[in-house]
Every structure is written in C-alpha cells, then in structure tokens.
Amino acid sequence: MTDNRYLEPHQARKRPPTVYEDLLGDSIERAYASGVHDLAGLISHLNSSGPASPSGKTWTEAIYRQEIAALAA
C-alpha cells in the first residue's frame, strides 16, 4: 500500500500564490538554474532581473531575509 500524504506538492498552502510571489519564485529558480548558489549572487540577480522588492528599494540581504520571513509566516 502506498502512503499518499507526500504526493501533494502544495499541501501546506493556505491560498494560491500572488503574482508577486510567482514572479519572485521564478526569479529565484532562474538564479539557481544559472549557477547562483549564494545569497550575494541571488541579491545581484534579483536587482538585475526583478521583481522589485516590495518597498521598491534595491534588494539587499536584509530586505531579502525580511521578505522571505514575511512570506513564510
């Protein structure tokens, strides 16, 4: 018998992602796919490829950490 509880990829979602969340996730995936695997490189990628930070300010490590923590809450 198969345990299917691990087959639902979005089981922790409480709502569909927003357009902003989709864009941010896509950009992070593109960064990793291009070989970026450190926070400084990821921040550089976000600043060059977007999306903009929620405040419209240039991405920094502190802004990124704050935004990811807010999205995970």
N, CA and C atoms as a LAMMPS dump frame, in Angstrom:
ITEM: TIMESTEP
0
ITEM: NUMBER OF ATOMS
219
ITEM: BOX BOUNDS ff ff ff
-5.0000000000000000e+02 5.0000000000000000e+02
-5.0000000000000000e+02 5.0000000000000000e+02
-5.0000000000000000e+02 5.0000000000000000e+02
ITEM: ATOMS id mol type element x y z
1 1 1 N 0.843 -1.175 0
2 1 2 C 0 0 0
3 1 3 C 0.895 1.248 0
4 2 1 N 0.528 2.227 -0.773
5 2 2 C 1.302 3.461 -0.891
6 2 3 C 0.766 4.519 0.06
7 3 1 N 1.67 5.211 0.722
8 3 2 C 1.305 6.322 1.608
9 3 3 C 1.287 7.593 0.763
10 4 1 N 0.106 8.113 0.452
11 4 2 C -0.036 9.24 -0.467
12 4 3 C 0.135 10.61 0.168
13 5 1 N 0.385 10.71 1.449
14 5 2 C 0.447 12.022 2.073
15 5 3 C 1.603 12.871 1.561
16 6 1 N 2.581 12.299 0.909
17 6 2 C 3.71 13.058 0.383
18 6 3 C 3.555 13.393 -1.095
19 7 1 N 2.443 13.045 -1.692
20 7 2 C 2.268 13.254 -3.121
21 7 3 C 1.619 14.587 -3.462
22 8 1 N 1.159 15.341 -2.479
23 8 2 C 0.517 16.628 -2.725
24 8 3 C 1.561 17.737 -2.57
25 9 1 N 2.031 18.312 -3.683
26 9 2 C 3.122 19.288 -3.6
27 9 3 C 2.739 20.598 -2.938
28 10 1 N 1.476 20.901 -2.819
29 10 2 C 1.052 22.183 -2.26
30 10 3 C 0.238 21.998 -0.983
31 11 1 N 0.532 20.947 -0.242
32 11 2 C -0.279 20.629 0.928
33 11 3 C -0.184 21.671 2.034
34 12 1 N 0.85 22.479 2.058
35 12 2 C 0.982 23.486 3.113
36 12 3 C 0.375 24.831 2.715
37 13 1 N -0.046 24.952 1.472
38 13 2 C -0.621 26.221 1.013
39 13 3 C -1.955 26.499 1.674
40 14 1 N -2.136 27.752 2.053
41 14 2 C -3.415 28.186 2.591
42 14 3 C -4.198 28.984 1.569
43 15 1 N -3.501 29.385 0.489
44 15 2 C -4.118 30.17 -0.576
45 15 3 C -3.213 30.078 -1.799
46 16 1 N -3.727 30.404 -2.967
47 16 2 C -2.865 30.424 -4.15
48 16 3 C -1.821 31.536 -4.02
49 17 1 N -0.639 31.376 -4.626
50 17 2 C 0.362 32.433 -4.561
51 17 3 C -0.101 33.672 -5.329
52 18 1 N 0.386 34.821 -4.879
53 18 2 C 0.092 36.063 -5.589
54 18 3 C 0.973 36.144 -6.821
55 19 1 N 0.674 37.07 -7.694
56 19 2 C 1.512 37.284 -8.885
57 19 3 C 2.936 37.622 -8.447
58 20 1 N 3.065 38.492 -7.448
59 20 2 C 4.392 38.852 -6.936
60 20 3 C 5.146 37.62 -6.448
61 21 1 N 4.486 36.749 -5.684
62 21 2 C 5.137 35.547 -5.17
63 21 3 C 5.569 34.63 -6.31
64 22 1 N 4.737 34.503 -7.33
65 22 2 C 5.114 33.711 -8.505
66 22 3 C 6.342 34.295 -9.199
67 23 1 N 6.351 35.614 -9.389
68 23 2 C 7.489 36.266 -10.055
69 23 3 C 8.769 36.109 -9.24
70 24 1 N 8.668 36.294 -7.924
71 24 2 C 9.837 36.146 -7.063
72 24 3 C 10.357 34.714 -7.109
73 25 1 N 9.471 33.752 -6.997
74 25 2 C 9.876 32.354 -7.066
75 25 3 C 10.52 32.002 -8.396
76 26 1 N 9.941 32.484 -9.485
77 26 2 C 10.513 32.23 -10.81
78 26 3 C 11.908 32.815 -10.927
79 27 1 N 12.091 34.025 -10.41
80 27 2 C 13.396 34.672 -10.488
81 27 3 C 14.436 33.92 -9.656
82 28 1 N 14.041 33.47 -8.48
83 28 2 C 14.958 32.689 -7.647
84 28 3 C 15.323 31.384 -8.346
85 29 1 N 14.359 30.722 -8.957
86 29 2 C 14.637 29.485 -9.693
87 29 3 C 15.588 29.732 -10.855
88 30 1 N 15.392 30.832 -11.578
89 30 2 C 16.295 31.16 -12.696
90 30 3 C 17.711 31.424 -12.188
91 31 1 N 17.827 32.08 -11.045
92 31 2 C 19.154 32.333 -10.476
93 31 3 C 19.856 31.011 -10.176
94 32 1 N 19.166 30.1 -9.491
95 32 2 C 19.766 28.803 -9.173
96 32 3 C 20.114 28.029 -10.444
97 33 1 N 19.239 28.074 -11.427
98 33 2 C 19.485 27.358 -12.683
99 33 3 C 20.701 27.903 -13.414
100 34 1 N 20.99 29.191 -13.221
101 34 2 C 22.143 29.79 -13.9
102 34 3 C 23.434 29.61 -13.106
103 35 1 N 23.362 28.908 -11.985
104 35 2 C 24.564 28.612 -11.217
105 35 3 C 24.773 29.48 -9.993
106 36 1 N 23.831 30.354 -9.688
107 36 2 C 23.936 31.189 -8.49
108 36 3 C 23.509 30.356 -7.289
109 37 1 N 24.39 30.252 -6.297
110 37 2 C 24.07 29.442 -5.12
111 37 3 C 24.462 30.138 -3.823
112 38 1 N 24.672 31.446 -3.873
113 38 2 C 24.984 32.183 -2.653
114 38 3 C 24.067 33.399 -2.564
115 39 1 N 23.899 33.909 -1.353
116 39 2 C 22.951 34.995 -1.135
117 39 3 C 23.357 36.261 -1.881
118 40 1 N 24.628 36.592 -1.871
119 40 2 C 25.079 37.796 -2.576
120 40 3 C 24.768 37.703 -4.064
121 41 1 N 24.983 36.546 -4.653
122 41 2 C 24.678 36.353 -6.066
123 41 3 C 23.188 36.421 -6.343
124 42 1 N 22.4 35.869 -5.428
125 42 2 C 20.951 35.911 -5.579
126 42 3 C 20.446 37.349 -5.517
127 43 1 N 20.975 38.125 -4.593
128 43 2 C 20.582 39.532 -4.477
129 43 3 C 20.936 40.284 -5.751
130 44 1 N 22.114 40.035 -6.271
131 44 2 C 22.533 40.67 -7.525
132 44 3 C 21.584 40.29 -8.664
133 45 1 N 21.214 39.018 -8.719
134 45 2 C 20.292 38.548 -9.755
135 45 3 C 18.931 39.24 -9.627
136 46 1 N 18.415 39.326 -8.407
137 46 2 C 17.115 39.98 -8.21
138 46 3 C 17.173 41.447 -8.615
139 47 1 N 18.273 42.112 -8.321
140 47 2 C 18.39 43.528 -8.684
141 47 3 C 18.508 43.73 -10.191
142 48 1 N 19.057 42.741 -10.888
143 48 2 C 19.198 42.896 -12.341
144 48 3 C 17.999 42.352 -13.114
145 49 1 N 17.297 41.365 -12.534
146 49 2 C 16.216 40.702 -13.256
147 49 3 C 14.837 40.895 -12.655
148 50 1 N 14.776 41.391 -11.412
149 50 2 C 13.491 41.608 -10.761
150 50 3 C 12.912 40.338 -10.213
151 51 1 N 11.789 40.435 -9.6
152 51 2 C 10.957 41.625 -9.445
153 51 3 C 11.553 42.577 -8.404
154 52 1 N 11.043 43.779 -8.377
155 52 2 C 11.49 44.748 -7.394
156 52 3 C 11.078 44.289 -5.998
157 53 1 N 11.791 44.773 -4.998
158 53 2 C 11.404 44.454 -3.629
159 53 3 C 10.047 45.092 -3.335
160 54 1 N 9.335 44.618 -2.334
161 54 2 C 8.008 45.16 -2.045
162 54 3 C 7.998 46.676 -1.81
163 55 1 N 9.085 47.185 -1.245
164 55 2 C 9.166 48.624 -0.987
165 55 3 C 9.608 49.408 -2.214
166 56 1 N 10.033 48.696 -3.245
167 56 2 C 10.547 49.354 -4.443
168 56 3 C 12.02 49.71 -4.33
169 57 1 N 12.609 49.436 -3.172
170 57 2 C 14.033 49.714 -2.955
171 57 3 C 14.874 48.611 -3.573
172 58 1 N 16.135 48.902 -3.763
173 58 2 C 17.082 47.901 -4.243
174 58 3 C 17.129 46.755 -3.241
175 59 1 N 17.151 45.531 -3.771
176 59 2 C 17.262 44.369 -2.893
177 59 3 C 18.586 44.422 -2.139
178 60 1 N 18.546 44.118 -0.86
179 60 2 C 19.732 43.903 -0.035
180 60 3 C 19.531 42.573 0.675
181 61 1 N 20.584 42.067 1.286
182 61 2 C 20.43 40.809 2.022
183 61 3 C 19.409 40.959 3.139
184 62 1 N 19.417 42.104 3.821
185 62 2 C 18.467 42.325 4.92
186 62 3 C 17.029 42.379 4.401
187 63 1 N 16.796 43.086 3.304
188 63 2 C 15.445 43.167 2.737
189 63 3 C 14.992 41.786 2.266
190 64 1 N 15.884 41.024 1.648
191 64 2 C 15.535 39.682 1.18
192 64 3 C 15.146 38.787 2.366
193 65 1 N 15.974 38.781 3.399
194 65 2 C 15.672 37.948 4.571
195 65 3 C 14.332 38.337 5.191
196 66 1 N 14.089 39.635 5.284
197 66 2 C 12.833 40.12 5.862
198 66 3 C 11.645 39.683 5.001
199 67 1 N 11.77 39.801 3.692
200 67 2 C 10.68 39.433 2.801
201 67 3 C 10.414 37.928 2.825
202 68 1 N 11.45 37.127 2.803
203 68 2 C 11.263 35.678 2.833
204 68 3 C 10.64 35.254 4.166
205 69 1 N 11.052 35.878 5.26
206 69 2 C 10.454 35.566 6.567
207 69 3 C 8.98 35.945 6.582
208 70 1 N 8.641 37.076 5.991
209 70 2 C 7.233 37.518 5.949
210 70 3 C 6.405 36.565 5.081
211 71 1 N 6.96 36.102 3.983
212 71 2 C 6.229 35.18 3.109
213 71 3 C 6.055 33.813 3.77
214 72 1 N 6.978 33.44 4.621
215 72 2 C 6.919 32.128 5.279
216 72 3 C 6.003 32.134 6.501
217 73 1 N 5.646 33.315 6.966
218 73 2 C 4.832 33.416 8.19
219 73 3 C 3.408 32.949 7.956
